[in-house]
Amino acid sequence: MVNNMKLKYKLIFFYIIVVMIPVLIAGVILTNYFREGALNRAIDQATNNVEKIKSQLYSKLRVPTDISNLLYFDEDLERLVNTHYPSILELTKAYLNYTDLKEYVLRYREISNIRFFIDNPTLVDDMSIAPVTPEIRTRNWYTQAMRNNQIYWMYIHDKDPYINSPKGTINKLSLIRQVPYPEYSKSGILMVQVNQDELNQMLHQEPFETIIIDEQGYIVSAKNPQLVGSTVDAFDIGINVQSQSKGVFMTQVKDKDSYVMIDEMIPELSVSRLKIISVFETKSILSDANKVSQLGLFIVIGVLLVALVLVYTISLLTSNRLLRLSRQLNQVALGNLNIVSHIDGTDEIGQLSRQFNYMVASINQLITQVIESNEKNSTLEIAQREIKLKMMASQIHPHFLFNALESIRMNAHLKGEKEIANIVRLLGKLMRKNLEVGRERAPIKEEVEMIRSYLEIQKFRYEDRLEYEIAFDPAAAEVMIPPLIIQPLVENSVVHGLENKEGTVHVSVAVTLTENQEIQVIVMDDGIGMTEDRLAAIMEVITKAEEEEQGRIGLRNVQQRLTLYYGAEHGLSISSREGEGTRITFSIPKDSGLKA
């Protein structure tokens, strides 16, 4: 379908598919990415703020804890609260002499008051030390502290029934702990009240709405101080924060989509848990990101529309120029080779127009060359016929040579020269095989037979100076190999083995089938051998790609053919020692050639 569309519509279509739609999709993805990034930054900021609040809260609550530890072992306080005073005068003197509680309050700004409750009817409430009343015994904080000797943190509300006067107002986060006195068989309750302004000051600069609650659900501190003293239910969080220990939750707070971050802390030496809750509205976090996304989307759409107009204009101009070039091509197709294209410009269409002119000129030139070539071909064809006749005539010479050798052999045989007749027969057989090397491959048995003929001829020449043996595995007889692949190695052993050596030289040829199904060929002699430097020079010559004059033509030919047929790993391997002889080996895979 696309191939049937006009070029300008193709450009517009591909522009929409390849540019416009991906850009719009990328814009939507980036918008979501910015939104997610804004939310993640808000969550990270809230997490850091909560961690900072936890650290500050630990620090502020450590002061009341340390003071309660000091008072826990304060012997003066123990005597003061456990003494039965006969009169108000004696009690007043005792209160005036013990000033530690007031000094702690004045010294540490984290503390607003310290109170101590004990069962001693001779005491009176002076805002620091007070006797336990029946109303106090019924309070939750009192009964919880009397159960065990642990530190509790809880919000003491000013609506407790035992507080009926302004001097009894507490309405603060307080440390509650039991102080046992075994010598008197009784225990007191220590209450250290935290300064509410110090707690609220921690949250005053927080960017998000943040509160701290105790285990009863009372808000002990808040960015909005008016929330202090109310329960967490008044905050209208859409989840049960009491059942959540830590995490970030997406919910609705006051019917608005919001994120709620909850973390908890256990003050030092305490068994109570305080929870820090940070709330931020999703809409307020995403408002800036949405504005940036909308602005970016409008800009992208505007750019895409402008680009669409430009693409349409360019496609229209391009189509008109191509149409002109198409008409000119039609003229050439009709045989008009005198037409010239005049499309201007240096772009691809302008280059195509110039190439069109070059093409027309080349066609005219080729037509002239074809005419001249036809005349030359006629002359060449006549010359080729003459060469063919000469080649056919040259085929007569090998037959004449074989007939002459056969006549010599018969004449020698009739005159009783059987040895000469046999050598002539072997020579004719050897020459015939050499003239048949045009075959691509030959059976190994024929190669071995030719080697045997060659060694017999050399034996006739050198007599007792040459001894040879051939070991041939019949299992390899029918395997096809390139012709004249072993004979040059045998010739090398005979010629170079007899050089500069007196006495008899032994040449052995072994063709075996190994367990790895490879044909292994070994040609050895015990001739003069060669030095390591000479051997290295020979190996360099036969493995070179370029042919050298007066080089080891036979060995190099064998090496090149082996590597071409079977690969470099099946090339020649030559070992030699000076005065001991030379050993040449190679192997070929049995399955590389079909049987004869």
C-alpha positions as CSV (number, residue, x, y, z in Angstrom):
1,M,0.0,0.0,0.0
2,V,2.9,2.4,0.9
3,N,4.5,1.8,-2.5
4,N,1.3,3.0,-4.2
5,M,1.3,6.4,-2.4
6,K,2.7,9.6,-3.8
7,L,6.0,10.8,-2.4
8,K,4.6,13.8,-0.6
9,Y,2.0,11.6,1.1
10,K,4.6,9.1,2.0
11,L,6.7,11.9,3.7
12,I,3.7,13.2,5.6
13,F,2.7,9.6,6.6
14,F,6.2,8.7,7.8
15,Y,6.5,12.1,9.6
16,I,3.3,11.4,11.5
17,I,4.3,7.8,12.3
18,V,8.0,8.3,13.0
19,V,8.1,11.8,14.4
20,M,4.8,13.1,15.6
21,I,3.4,10.1,17.4
22,P,6.7,9.1,19.1
23,V,7.2,12.7,20.2
24,L,3.7,12.9,21.7
25,I,4.2,9.5,23.4
26,A,7.6,10.7,24.7
27,G,5.9,13.9,26.0
28,V,3.3,11.9,27.9
29,I,6.0,9.6,29.3
30,L,8.1,12.7,30.3
31,T,5.1,14.3,31.9
32,N,4.5,11.1,34.0
33,Y,8.2,11.1,34.7
34,F,8.1,14.6,36.0
35,R,5.1,13.8,38.1
36,E,6.7,10.8,39.6
37,G,9.9,12.7,40.1
38,A,8.1,15.4,42.0
39,L,6.3,12.9,44.2
40,N,9.6,11.0,44.8
41,R,11.3,14.2,45.8
42,A,8.5,15.1,48.1
43,I,8.6,11.6,49.6
44,D,12.4,11.9,50.0
45,Q,12.1,15.3,51.6
46,A,9.4,14.0,54.0
47,T,11.6,11.1,54.8
48,N,14.5,13.3,55.6
49,N,12.3,15.6,57.6
50,V,10.9,12.8,59.6
51,E,14.4,11.4,60.3
52,K,15.5,14.9,61.4
53,I,12.5,15.2,63.7
54,K,13.3,11.7,65.2
55,S,16.8,12.8,65.9
56,Q,15.7,16.1,67.5
57,L,13.0,14.2,69.5
58,Y,15.5,11.7,70.8
59,S,17.7,14.6,71.9
60,K,14.9,16.5,73.7
61,L,13.5,13.4,75.4
62,R,16.9,12.3,76.6
63,V,16.9,15.2,79.1
64,P,13.8,14.1,81.0
65,T,15.0,10.5,80.9
66,D,18.4,11.5,82.4
67,I,16.7,13.6,85.1
68,S,14.3,10.7,86.0
69,N,17.4,8.4,86.4
70,L,18.9,10.9,88.8
71,L,15.7,11.3,90.8
72,Y,15.3,7.5,90.8
73,F,18.4,7.2,93.0
74,D,18.0,10.5,94.9
75,E,18.2,9.7,98.6
76,D,17.1,13.2,99.7
77,L,13.9,12.8,97.6
78,E,13.4,9.4,99.2
79,R,13.6,10.7,102.7
80,L,11.4,13.7,101.9
81,V,8.5,11.8,100.4
82,N,8.6,8.9,102.9
83,T,8.7,11.0,106.1
84,H,5.5,11.4,108.1
85,Y,5.4,15.0,109.2
86,P,3.7,15.9,112.5
87,S,2.8,19.5,111.4
88,I,2.6,21.7,108.4
89,L,5.5,23.7,109.7
90,E,7.8,20.7,109.6
91,L,6.5,19.8,106.1
92,T,7.1,23.4,104.9
93,K,10.7,23.4,106.2
94,A,11.3,20.1,104.4
95,Y,9.9,21.5,101.1
96,L,12.0,24.6,101.4
97,N,15.2,22.6,102.0
98,Y,14.7,20.3,98.9
99,T,15.0,22.4,95.8
100,D,16.3,19.9,93.2
101,L,13.0,19.6,91.3
102,K,12.7,23.3,90.9
103,E,16.4,23.7,89.9
104,Y,16.0,21.0,87.2
105,V,13.0,22.9,85.8
106,L,14.9,26.2,85.8
107,R,18.1,24.7,84.3
108,Y,16.6,22.7,81.4
109,R,14.3,24.4,78.9
110,E,13.1,21.0,77.7
111,I,11.2,20.5,81.0
112,S,8.1,22.5,82.1
113,N,7.5,20.8,85.4
114,I,8.4,17.8,87.6
115,R,5.9,16.1,89.8
116,F,6.1,13.3,92.2
117,F,3.1,11.3,93.6
118,I,3.3,9.0,96.6
119,D,1.0,7.5,99.2
120,N,1.8,9.8,102.2
121,P,-1.2,11.6,103.7
122,T,1.0,14.0,105.6
123,L,2.1,15.6,102.3
124,V,0.4,18.5,100.6
125,D,0.4,19.3,96.8
126,D,2.9,22.1,96.1
127,M,2.9,21.6,92.3
128,S,5.9,19.3,92.6
129,I,5.2,16.8,95.4
130,A,1.7,15.6,96.0
131,P,0.0,12.8,97.9
132,V,-1.9,10.1,96.0
133,T,-5.6,10.6,96.1
134,P,-8.3,8.1,95.2
135,E,-9.0,10.0,92.0
136,I,-5.3,9.6,91.0
137,R,-5.3,5.9,91.7
138,T,-8.0,5.5,89.0
139,R,-6.1,7.2,86.2
140,N,-4.7,5.2,83.4
141,W,-1.2,6.7,83.6
142,Y,-1.0,5.9,87.3
143,T,-2.2,2.2,87.1
144,Q,0.1,1.6,84.1
145,A,3.2,2.9,85.8
146,M,2.4,0.9,89.0
147,R,2.4,-2.4,87.1
148,N,6.2,-2.5,86.5
149,N,9.3,-0.4,86.9
150,Q,9.4,0.9,83.2
151,I,9.5,4.3,81.6
152,Y,6.3,5.4,79.9
153,W,5.7,8.4,77.6
154,M,2.1,9.6,77.3
155,Y,0.0,12.7,76.9
156,I,-1.6,13.7,80.2
157,H,-4.8,15.6,79.3
158,D,-6.1,18.5,81.4
159,K,-9.5,16.9,81.6
160,D,-8.4,14.3,84.2
161,P,-11.0,14.3,87.0
162,Y,-8.3,14.8,89.7
163,I,-7.4,18.2,88.3
164,N,-10.1,20.6,89.4
165,S,-8.1,23.8,89.7
166,P,-5.8,25.8,87.4
167,K,-2.7,24.7,89.4
168,G,-3.4,21.1,88.4
169,T,-3.5,21.6,84.7
170,I,-1.0,19.4,82.9
171,N,-2.0,19.0,79.2
172,K,1.5,17.9,78.1
173,L,3.6,15.0,77.0
174,S,5.0,13.5,80.2
175,L,7.5,10.8,81.3
176,I,5.8,8.5,83.8
177,R,7.8,5.9,85.8
178,Q,7.5,4.1,89.1
179,V,10.2,4.8,91.8
180,P,10.2,1.9,94.3
181,Y,11.3,2.3,97.9
182,P,11.8,-1.2,99.3
183,E,12.7,0.1,102.8
184,Y,9.3,1.7,103.1
185,S,7.4,-1.0,101.2
186,K,5.9,1.6,98.9
187,S,6.5,3.2,95.5
188,G,6.1,6.6,94.1
189,I,5.2,7.8,90.6
190,L,7.6,10.3,88.9
191,M,6.1,12.6,86.2
192,V,8.5,14.7,84.1
193,Q,6.5,17.1,81.9
194,V,8.0,18.2,78.6
195,N,7.9,21.8,77.5
196,Q,5.2,22.0,74.8
197,D,6.8,25.0,73.1
198,E,10.0,23.0,72.6
199,L,8.0,20.2,70.9
200,N,6.0,22.6,68.7
201,Q,9.2,24.5,67.7
202,M,10.6,21.3,66.1
203,L,7.7,21.2,63.7
204,H,7.2,24.9,63.1
205,Q,9.4,25.0,60.0
206,E,8.2,21.8,58.4
207,P,7.0,22.2,54.8
208,F,4.3,19.5,55.2
209,E,1.6,19.0,57.9
210,T,3.4,17.0,60.6
211,I,2.2,15.6,64.0
212,I,3.5,13.4,66.8
213,I,1.2,11.1,68.6
214,D,1.5,8.8,71.6
215,E,0.2,5.2,71.9
216,Q,-3.2,6.4,73.0
217,G,-3.7,8.4,69.8
218,Y,-3.3,11.9,71.4
219,I,-1.4,14.5,69.4
220,V,1.5,15.6,71.6
221,S,3.0,18.0,69.0
222,A,2.0,19.5,65.7
223,K,2.9,22.0,63.1
224,N,-0.5,23.5,63.8
225,P,-0.4,24.0,67.7
226,Q,-4.2,24.0,67.9
227,L,-4.2,20.3,67.1
228,V,-2.2,19.4,70.3
229,G,-4.4,17.6,72.8
230,S,-6.8,16.2,70.2
231,T,-6.8,12.7,69.0
232,V,-5.5,11.6,65.6
233,D,-9.1,11.0,64.5
234,A,-9.5,14.8,64.4
235,F,-6.8,14.8,61.7
236,D,-9.1,12.8,59.5
237,I,-6.5,10.5,58.0
238,G,-8.0,7.8,55.8
239,I,-6.0,4.9,57.3
240,N,-5.6,3.4,60.8
241,V,-2.3,4.9,61.8
242,Q,-2.3,3.0,65.1
243,S,-1.9,-0.3,63.3
244,Q,0.8,0.9,61.0
245,S,4.4,1.0,62.2
246,K,6.3,2.5,59.3
247,G,5.7,3.2,55.6
248,V,4.4,5.6,53.0
249,F,0.7,5.3,52.1
250,M,-1.5,7.0,49.5
251,T,-4.9,7.8,50.9
252,Q,-7.4,10.7,51.4
253,V,-6.9,13.2,54.1
254,K,-9.9,15.5,54.5
255,D,-11.3,14.2,51.2
256,K,-8.1,15.1,49.3
257,D,-5.7,12.7,47.7
258,S,-2.6,12.8,49.9
259,Y,0.5,10.8,50.8
260,V,1.0,9.9,54.5
261,M,4.4,9.0,55.8
262,I,4.4,7.1,59.2
263,D,7.5,6.4,61.3
264,E,7.8,5.5,64.9
265,M,10.5,5.9,67.6
266,I,11.0,4.4,71.1
267,P,12.6,6.9,73.4
268,E,15.7,5.8,75.3
269,L,15.0,3.2,78.1
270,S,11.3,3.5,77.4
271,V,8.6,0.9,76.5
272,S,6.3,3.5,74.9
273,R,6.2,4.3,71.2
274,L,5.8,7.7,69.6
275,K,4.7,8.0,66.0
276,I,5.7,10.8,63.6
277,I,3.2,11.4,60.8
278,S,3.8,13.7,57.9
279,V,1.1,14.4,55.4
280,F,1.3,16.2,52.0
281,E,-1.4,16.8,49.5
282,T,-0.8,15.3,46.0
283,K,-2.3,18.2,44.2
284,S,0.0,20.8,45.8
285,I,3.1,18.7,45.0
286,L,2.1,18.1,41.3
287,S,0.9,21.6,40.6
288,D,4.3,22.9,39.4
289,A,5.0,19.7,37.5
290,N,1.6,19.9,35.8
291,K,2.3,23.6,34.7
292,V,5.7,22.7,33.3
293,S,4.2,19.6,31.5
294,Q,1.4,21.6,30.0
295,L,3.7,24.4,28.8
296,G,6.0,21.8,27.3
297,L,3.1,20.0,25.6
298,F,1.9,23.2,24.0
299,I,5.4,24.0,22.7
300,V,5.9,20.5,21.3
301,I,2.5,20.6,19.5
302,G,3.3,24.0,18.0
303,V,6.7,22.8,16.8
304,L,5.2,19.6,15.3
305,L,2.5,21.6,13.4
306,V,5.2,24.0,12.0
307,A,7.3,21.0,11.0
308,L,4.3,19.4,9.3
309,V,3.8,22.4,7.1
310,L,7.5,22.5,6.3
311,V,7.5,18.8,5.4
312,Y,4.5,19.2,3.1
313,T,6.2,22.2,1.3
314,I,9.5,20.3,0.9
315,S,7.7,17.2,-0.3
316,L,5.8,19.2,-2.9
317,L,8.9,20.8,-4.3
318,T,10.8,17.5,-4.3
319,S,7.9,15.8,-6.1
320,N,7.8,18.4,-8.9
321,R,11.6,18.1,-9.6
322,L,11.4,14.3,-9.6
323,L,8.5,14.5,-12.0
324,R,10.5,16.5,-14.5
325,L,13.4,14.0,-14.2
326,S,11.0,11.2,-14.8
327,R,9.7,12.7,-18.0
328,Q,13.3,13.1,-19.2
329,L,14.0,9.4,-18.4
330,N,11.0,8.4,-20.5
331,Q,12.5,10.3,-23.4
332,V,15.7,8.2,-23.1
333,A,13.5,5.0,-22.9
334,L,11.9,6.0,-26.2
335,G,15.4,6.3,-27.8
336,N,16.0,10.0,-27.6
337,L,19.7,10.1,-26.6
338,N,20.1,13.8,-27.4
339,I,18.1,15.0,-24.4
340,V,19.8,17.1,-21.6
341,S,18.5,17.6,-18.1
342,H,18.5,21.1,-16.7
343,I,17.3,20.6,-13.1
344,D,19.2,23.0,-10.9
345,G,20.4,22.5,-7.3
346,T,23.3,20.7,-5.5
347,D,21.1,18.3,-3.5
348,E,20.6,14.6,-4.4
349,I,18.1,15.4,-7.1
350,G,20.5,17.9,-8.7
351,Q,23.2,15.3,-8.5
352,L,20.9,12.8,-10.1
353,S,20.2,15.2,-12.9
354,R,23.9,15.6,-13.6
355,Q,24.4,11.8,-13.4
356,F,21.5,11.5,-15.9
357,N,23.5,13.6,-18.3
358,Y,26.6,11.6,-17.7
359,M,24.6,8.4,-18.3
360,V,23.2,9.6,-21.6
361,A,26.8,10.6,-22.7
362,S,28.1,7.2,-21.5
363,I,25.4,5.4,-23.5
364,N,26.4,7.2,-26.6
365,Q,30.0,6.4,-26.0
366,L,29.2,2.7,-25.2
367,I,27.3,2.4,-28.5
368,T,30.4,3.6,-30.4
369,Q,32.6,1.2,-28.3
370,V,30.3,-1.8,-29.0
371,I,30.6,-1.2,-32.7
372,E,34.4,-1.1,-32.5
373,S,34.4,-4.1,-30.2
374,N,32.3,-6.2,-32.6
375,E,34.9,-5.6,-35.2
376,K,37.7,-6.6,-32.8
377,N,35.8,-9.8,-31.7
378,S,35.6,-11.0,-35.3
379,T,39.4,-10.7,-35.6
380,L,39.9,-12.4,-32.2
381,E,37.6,-15.3,-33.1
382,I,39.7,-16.0,-36.2
383,A,42.9,-16.0,-34.1
384,Q,41.3,-18.3,-31.5
385,R,40.5,-20.8,-34.2
386,E,44.1,-20.8,-35.3
387,I,45.3,-21.4,-31.7
388,K,42.8,-24.3,-31.3
389,L,44.2,-26.0,-34.4
390,K,47.7,-25.7,-33.1
391,M,46.7,-27.1,-29.7
392,M,45.0,-30.1,-31.4
393,A,48.2,-30.7,-33.4
394,S,50.3,-30.6,-30.2
395,Q,48.3,-33.5,-28.8
396,I,50.1,-35.7,-31.3
397,H,53.5,-35.2,-29.7
398,P,52.9,-37.1,-26.3
399,H,51.5,-40.1,-28.3
400,F,54.5,-40.1,-30.5
401,L,56.8,-40.0,-27.4
402,F,55.0,-42.9,-25.8
403,N,55.2,-44.9,-29.0
404,A,58.9,-44.2,-29.3
405,L,59.6,-45.3,-25.7
406,E,57.6,-48.5,-26.3
407,S,59.7,-49.2,-29.4
408,I,62.9,-48.7,-27.4
409,R,61.6,-51.0,-24.6
410,M,60.6,-53.8,-27.1
411,N,64.0,-53.5,-28.8
412,A,65.8,-53.8,-25.5
413,H,63.7,-56.7,-24.4
414,L,64.3,-58.6,-27.7
415,K,68.1,-58.1,-27.3
416,G,67.9,-59.4,-23.7
417,E,68.3,-56.1,-21.9
418,K,65.5,-56.8,-19.5
419,E,66.6,-54.3,-16.9
420,I,66.8,-51.5,-19.4
421,A,63.4,-52.6,-20.9
422,N,61.9,-52.5,-17.3
423,I,63.3,-49.0,-16.6
424,V,61.9,-47.7,-20.0
425,R,58.5,-49.2,-19.1
426,L,58.6,-47.5,-15.7
427,L,59.7,-44.2,-17.2
428,G,56.8,-44.4,-19.7
429,K,54.4,-45.2,-17.0
430,L,55.7,-42.3,-14.9
431,M,55.5,-39.8,-17.8
432,R,52.0,-40.9,-18.6
433,K,50.9,-40.2,-15.0
434,N,52.6,-36.8,-15.0
435,L,50.7,-35.9,-18.2
436,E,47.4,-36.8,-16.5
437,V,47.8,-34.3,-13.7
438,G,44.9,-32.3,-15.0
439,R,42.6,-34.5,-12.9
440,E,41.5,-32.9,-9.6
441,R,42.1,-36.0,-7.5
442,A,43.4,-39.5,-7.8
443,P,43.4,-42.6,-5.5
444,I,46.3,-43.0,-3.1
445,K,47.1,-46.4,-4.5
446,E,47.9,-44.8,-7.9
447,E,50.1,-42.2,-6.2
448,V,52.0,-45.0,-4.3
449,E,52.4,-47.0,-7.6
450,M,53.9,-43.9,-9.3
451,I,56.3,-43.4,-6.3
452,R,57.4,-47.0,-6.6
453,S,58.1,-46.5,-10.3
454,Y,60.1,-43.4,-9.6
455,L,62.2,-45.1,-6.9
456,E,62.9,-48.1,-9.2
457,I,64.2,-45.7,-11.8
458,Q,66.4,-43.9,-9.2
459,K,67.6,-47.3,-7.9
460,F,68.6,-48.2,-11.5
461,R,70.6,-44.9,-11.6
462,Y,72.3,-45.0,-8.2
463,E,72.4,-48.8,-7.7
464,D,73.8,-49.7,-4.2
465,R,73.8,-46.1,-3.0
466,L,70.0,-46.0,-2.7
467,E,67.8,-48.4,-0.7
468,Y,64.0,-47.8,-0.2
469,E,60.9,-49.3,1.4
470,I,57.2,-48.5,1.0
471,A,54.7,-49.2,3.8
472,F,51.2,-48.8,2.5
473,D,48.0,-49.4,4.5
474,P,45.4,-51.1,2.1
475,A,42.6,-49.4,4.1
476,A,43.7,-46.1,2.6
477,A,44.0,-47.4,-1.0
478,E,40.8,-45.8,-2.4
479,V,40.9,-42.5,-0.6
480,M,41.1,-39.6,-3.2
481,I,43.9,-37.1,-2.8
482,P,45.4,-34.4,-5.1
483,P,47.8,-36.0,-7.7
484,L,51.5,-35.6,-7.3
485,I,51.2,-34.7,-3.6
486,I,53.7,-37.3,-2.3
487,Q,56.1,-37.8,-5.2
488,P,57.8,-34.4,-4.8
489,L,58.6,-35.3,-1.2
490,V,60.1,-38.6,-2.2
491,E,62.1,-36.8,-5.0
492,N,63.3,-34.3,-2.4
493,S,64.5,-37.1,-0.1
494,V,66.4,-38.9,-2.9
495,V,68.0,-35.8,-4.5
496,H,69.0,-34.0,-1.3
497,G,69.6,-37.2,0.7
498,L,72.3,-38.4,-1.7
499,E,74.0,-35.0,-1.8
500,N,77.4,-34.9,-0.2
501,K,77.0,-38.3,1.5
502,E,79.0,-41.3,0.9
503,G,77.6,-44.8,1.2
504,T,74.0,-46.0,1.1
505,V,71.0,-43.7,1.7
506,H,67.8,-45.3,2.9
507,V,64.5,-43.7,1.9
508,S,61.2,-44.9,3.5
509,V,57.6,-44.0,2.6
510,A,54.8,-44.8,5.0
511,V,51.1,-44.3,4.3
512,T,48.8,-45.3,7.2
513,L,45.3,-44.8,8.5
514,T,45.3,-43.4,12.1
515,E,42.8,-44.0,14.8
516,N,41.5,-40.4,14.2
517,Q,40.5,-41.5,10.7
518,E,43.3,-39.4,9.1
519,I,45.7,-40.5,6.3
520,Q,49.2,-39.9,7.6
521,V,52.1,-39.8,5.2
522,I,55.7,-40.0,6.4
523,V,58.7,-39.6,4.0
524,M,62.1,-40.2,5.7
525,D,65.8,-40.4,4.7
526,D,69.0,-40.8,6.5
527,G,70.9,-38.5,4.2
528,I,73.1,-35.5,5.1
529,G,70.2,-33.6,6.8
530,M,70.3,-29.8,7.4
531,T,71.0,-27.2,10.1
532,E,68.2,-25.5,12.1
533,D,68.9,-22.2,10.3
534,R,68.6,-24.0,6.9
535,L,65.4,-25.7,7.9
536,A,63.9,-22.4,9.1
537,A,64.8,-20.7,5.8
538,I,63.2,-23.6,3.8
539,M,60.0,-23.4,5.9
540,E,59.8,-19.6,5.3
541,V,60.2,-20.1,1.5
542,I,57.5,-22.8,1.1
543,T,55.0,-21.0,3.3
544,K,55.2,-17.7,1.5
545,A,52.3,-16.6,-0.5
546,E,54.5,-15.1,-3.3
547,E,56.5,-17.5,-5.4
548,E,60.3,-16.9,-5.5
549,E,62.7,-17.8,-8.3
550,Q,64.9,-20.8,-7.6
551,G,62.9,-21.6,-4.5
552,R,61.8,-25.0,-3.3
553,I,59.3,-25.4,-6.1
554,G,58.2,-29.0,-5.3
555,L,57.9,-28.6,-1.6
556,R,56.2,-25.2,-1.9
557,N,53.7,-26.6,-4.5
558,V,52.8,-29.4,-2.1
559,Q,52.5,-27.0,0.9
560,Q,50.2,-24.6,-1.0
561,R,48.0,-27.4,-2.3
562,L,47.6,-29.0,1.1
563,T,46.6,-25.8,2.8
564,L,44.2,-24.9,0.0
565,Y,42.5,-28.3,0.1
566,Y,42.5,-29.1,3.8
567,G,43.6,-26.0,5.8
568,A,46.8,-24.8,7.4
569,E,46.7,-27.4,10.1
570,H,47.3,-30.1,7.4
571,G,50.4,-28.5,5.9
572,L,53.9,-30.0,5.8
573,S,55.8,-30.7,9.0
574,I,59.6,-31.0,8.4
575,S,62.2,-32.1,11.0
576,S,65.9,-32.5,10.3
577,R,69.2,-32.9,12.0
578,E,72.5,-32.3,10.3
579,G,74.2,-35.6,9.6
580,E,71.2,-37.7,10.6
581,G,68.6,-37.2,7.9
582,T,65.2,-35.5,7.3
583,R,61.6,-36.4,8.1
584,I,58.6,-34.9,6.2
585,T,55.1,-35.6,7.4
586,F,51.6,-34.4,6.7
587,S,48.0,-35.7,7.3
588,I,44.7,-35.4,5.6
589,P,41.2,-36.3,6.8
590,K,40.0,-39.5,5.4
591,D,36.5,-38.1,4.8
592,S,37.7,-35.1,2.9
593,G,37.7,-37.0,-0.4
594,L,35.3,-39.6,-1.9
595,K,36.5,-43.0,-2.5
596,A,37.4,-44.0,-6.0
